[in-house]
Amino acid sequence: MSSPVASIEHHAERNIQKWIYAGKTQKSLDRSTSNKHVGPYLAISRETGACGSEIAKIVAERLQWDLLDNEIVDYMEQHYGTPRCLIQRVDERHESWLSMMITSQIGGLGFSESAYTHRVAKLLLLAASHGDVVIVGRGARFILPRQGGLSVRLVAPIEYRIQQVMDQRRLDKKQARVYIVRTDHERNAYIKDHFNVDASDPHLYDFVLNIGDLSVDEAADTLIQFVDQWKSRRHE
């Protein structure tokens, strides 16, 4: 029998299958409410244009940890058979009730923003139960047991973020600003709706890093030092 994630790019397939077959079955995850077997993990929240994915990738590579970022979309597409365009429509976005009804009708019974969030939560718990994983976005800070890992927020001045979006998406300055405002609003509305918190509140995180004057390598090194210090304290 072929794997439901057979067509996911190789590294994502390897990681997700490892979590599934590491003795952490979904049934036991759903049944268990214990926090003691979760982690270590690093949950990264980010402002749009603050290089969250790039920094997360470097951190994961240097720590030799797994990475869970856009692989979530790949997995949901393959595992549930939902069109990728619909998954991206609700990924870290809050939709109006009318939009959700339309999405559910097109995507099939049971597919909605709430259903997607529930499925993502299961995948995050699966990954965190295996441990040694860097997770980008998707409300991981508000889903995973806090004592099992660290949560960080990456921020940067608006002009820095505009430049990053202009370079990455080949937009002009006005378009980049609009993209940032819209994406930040969608992510914040998603977190507010599902977890009833303000994602921009610095008190929610273990560490907030302004990367405006740092290279992505320097930012990654700072996060790695933070993780290493946390791991040392954890084993004292």
C-alpha positions as CSV (number, residue, x, y, z in Angstrom):
1,M,0.0,0.0,0.0
2,S,1.4,3.4,-0.9
3,S,2.0,6.0,1.7
4,P,-0.5,8.9,1.8
5,V,2.5,11.3,1.8
6,A,4.3,9.5,-1.1
7,S,4.5,12.6,-3.3
8,I,5.7,15.1,-0.7
9,E,9.2,16.4,-1.3
10,H,11.7,14.0,0.2
11,H,12.8,15.7,3.4
12,A,9.2,16.5,4.4
13,E,8.2,12.9,3.7
14,R,11.1,11.5,5.7
15,N,10.3,13.7,8.7
16,I,6.5,13.1,8.8
17,Q,6.8,9.4,8.3
18,K,9.5,9.3,11.1
19,W,7.1,10.9,13.5
20,I,4.2,8.6,12.5
21,Y,6.3,5.4,12.9
22,A,8.3,6.4,16.0
23,G,5.8,4.7,18.3
24,K,3.7,7.9,18.7
25,T,0.5,6.8,17.0
26,Q,-2.2,9.3,16.4
27,K,-4.6,7.3,18.6
28,S,-2.3,7.6,21.6
29,L,-1.8,11.3,21.0
30,D,-5.5,11.9,20.9
31,R,-6.0,9.9,24.1
32,S,-3.1,11.4,26.1
33,T,-3.2,14.7,28.0
34,S,0.2,14.3,29.5
35,N,2.8,17.0,28.7
36,K,5.9,15.1,29.9
37,H,6.7,13.5,26.6
38,V,6.5,16.6,24.4
39,G,9.6,18.3,23.1
40,P,12.0,19.7,22.8
41,Y,10.7,22.1,20.2
42,L,11.2,25.6,19.0
43,A,8.0,27.4,17.9
44,I,8.6,30.5,15.8
45,S,6.0,33.2,15.3
46,R,6.9,36.0,12.9
47,E,5.9,39.3,11.4
48,T,5.5,39.2,7.7
49,G,8.8,40.0,6.1
50,A,10.9,39.1,9.3
51,C,12.5,36.2,7.5
52,G,10.9,33.6,9.7
53,S,11.1,30.7,7.3
54,E,14.7,31.4,6.3
55,I,15.9,31.7,9.9
56,A,14.0,28.6,11.0
57,K,15.6,26.6,8.2
58,I,19.1,27.6,9.3
59,V,18.3,26.9,13.0
60,A,17.0,23.5,12.1
61,E,20.0,22.6,10.0
62,R,22.5,23.7,12.6
63,L,20.7,22.0,15.5
64,Q,20.1,19.0,13.3
65,W,16.5,19.2,14.1
66,D,13.5,18.6,11.9
67,L,11.6,21.5,10.3
68,L,7.9,21.9,10.0
69,D,6.9,24.9,7.9
70,N,5.3,24.7,4.5
71,E,5.5,20.9,4.7
72,I,2.3,21.3,6.6
73,V,0.5,22.3,3.4
74,D,2.1,19.5,1.5
75,Y,1.1,16.9,4.1
76,M,-2.5,18.2,4.3
77,E,-2.9,18.1,0.5
78,Q,-1.6,14.5,0.3
79,H,-3.1,13.1,3.4
80,Y,-6.6,14.5,3.1
81,G,-6.8,14.9,-0.7
82,T,-7.9,18.6,-0.4
83,P,-6.9,20.9,-3.3
84,R,-3.8,22.8,-2.5
85,C,-5.4,26.1,-3.4
86,L,-8.1,25.6,-0.8
87,I,-5.5,24.6,1.9
88,Q,-3.6,27.8,1.2
89,R,-6.8,29.8,1.4
90,V,-7.2,28.9,5.1
91,D,-3.6,28.4,6.1
92,E,-3.0,30.9,8.9
93,R,-6.0,32.9,7.7
94,H,-9.3,33.8,9.2
95,E,-12.3,33.6,6.8
96,S,-15.7,35.1,7.1
97,W,-18.6,32.6,7.7
98,L,-19.7,33.0,4.0
99,S,-16.3,32.3,2.7
100,M,-15.9,29.3,4.9
101,M,-19.2,27.9,3.7
102,I,-18.1,28.3,0.1
103,T,-14.7,26.7,0.9
104,S,-16.4,23.7,2.6
105,Q,-18.7,23.2,-0.3
106,I,-15.9,23.2,-2.9
107,G,-13.4,21.3,-0.8
108,G,-15.7,18.6,0.4
109,L,-17.6,17.7,3.6
110,G,-15.6,18.5,6.7
111,F,-13.1,21.0,5.2
112,S,-13.2,24.3,6.8
113,E,-10.9,26.7,8.7
114,S,-11.8,25.0,12.0
115,A,-11.3,21.5,10.5
116,Y,-8.0,22.5,9.1
117,T,-6.8,24.0,12.4
118,H,-7.8,20.8,14.2
119,R,-5.8,18.7,11.7
120,V,-2.8,21.0,11.9
121,A,-2.9,20.8,15.7
122,K,-2.7,17.0,15.5
123,L,0.3,17.2,13.2
124,L,2.1,19.7,15.5
125,L,1.5,17.5,18.5
126,L,2.8,14.5,16.6
127,A,6.0,16.4,15.6
128,A,6.5,17.8,19.1
129,S,6.0,14.4,20.7
130,H,8.9,13.1,18.6
131,G,10.9,16.2,19.7
132,D,13.9,18.1,18.2
133,V,11.7,20.1,15.8
134,V,11.5,23.7,14.7
135,I,7.9,24.8,13.9
136,V,7.0,27.9,12.0
137,G,3.7,29.7,12.7
138,R,0.3,27.9,12.8
139,G,-0.3,28.9,16.4
140,A,2.2,26.3,17.7
141,R,2.9,28.4,20.8
142,F,-0.8,28.1,21.8
143,I,-1.2,24.4,20.9
144,L,1.8,22.8,22.4
145,P,2.6,22.4,26.2
146,R,4.7,25.3,27.1
147,Q,7.2,23.5,29.3
148,G,8.1,21.2,26.4
149,G,9.8,23.8,24.3
150,L,10.5,27.4,23.5
151,S,8.4,30.0,21.7
152,V,10.0,33.0,20.0
153,R,8.6,36.0,18.1
154,L,10.6,37.5,15.2
155,V,10.0,41.2,14.5
156,A,11.6,43.9,12.3
157,P,11.1,47.5,11.4
158,I,8.5,48.0,8.7
159,E,11.0,49.4,6.1
160,Y,13.1,46.3,6.6
161,R,10.1,44.0,6.1
162,I,9.0,46.0,3.0
163,Q,12.4,45.5,1.4
164,Q,12.3,41.8,2.2
165,V,8.9,41.3,0.6
166,M,9.9,43.5,-2.4
167,D,12.9,41.2,-3.0
168,Q,11.2,37.9,-2.4
169,R,7.9,38.6,-4.3
170,R,9.1,41.1,-6.8
171,L,6.6,43.7,-5.7
172,D,7.0,47.5,-5.7
173,K,7.1,49.3,-2.4
174,K,3.4,50.1,-2.3
175,Q,2.4,46.5,-3.2
176,A,4.8,45.1,-0.6
177,R,3.3,47.3,2.2
178,V,-0.2,46.2,1.3
179,Y,0.9,42.6,1.3
180,I,2.5,43.0,4.7
181,V,-0.5,44.7,6.3
182,R,-3.0,42.1,4.8
183,T,-0.9,39.1,5.8
184,D,-0.2,40.3,9.3
185,H,-3.9,41.0,9.7
186,E,-4.9,37.6,8.5
187,R,-2.5,35.8,10.7
188,N,-3.4,37.9,13.8
189,A,-7.1,37.4,13.1
190,Y,-6.6,33.6,12.8
191,I,-4.8,33.5,16.2
192,K,-7.3,35.7,17.8
193,D,-10.3,33.6,16.5
194,H,-8.9,30.2,17.4
195,F,-6.8,31.0,20.6
196,N,-8.3,34.2,21.8
197,V,-5.0,36.0,22.1
198,D,-3.1,38.8,20.4
199,A,-0.3,37.3,18.4
200,S,1.7,40.5,18.6
201,D,1.7,40.6,22.4
202,P,5.4,40.1,23.4
203,H,4.4,38.7,26.8
204,L,3.2,35.5,25.2
205,Y,6.6,34.5,24.1
206,D,9.8,33.3,25.8
207,F,11.9,35.5,23.6
208,V,11.3,38.4,21.1
209,L,14.1,39.1,18.6
210,N,14.2,42.2,16.5
211,I,16.2,41.2,13.4
212,G,16.4,44.6,11.8
213,D,20.1,45.0,12.4
214,L,21.0,41.3,12.1
215,S,21.8,39.0,9.2
216,V,19.7,35.9,9.0
217,D,22.8,33.9,10.1
218,E,23.3,36.2,13.2
219,A,19.6,35.8,14.0
220,A,19.8,32.1,13.7
221,D,22.9,32.0,15.9
222,T,21.1,34.0,18.6
223,L,18.2,31.6,18.6
224,I,20.5,28.6,18.8
225,Q,22.3,30.1,21.8
226,F,18.9,30.6,23.4
227,V,17.9,27.0,22.7
228,D,21.2,25.7,24.1
229,Q,20.8,27.8,27.3
230,W,17.3,26.5,27.8
231,K,18.4,22.9,27.2
232,S,21.2,23.3,29.8
233,R,18.8,24.7,32.4
234,R,16.3,21.9,31.7
235,H,18.9,19.3,32.6
236,E,20.3,20.9,35.7
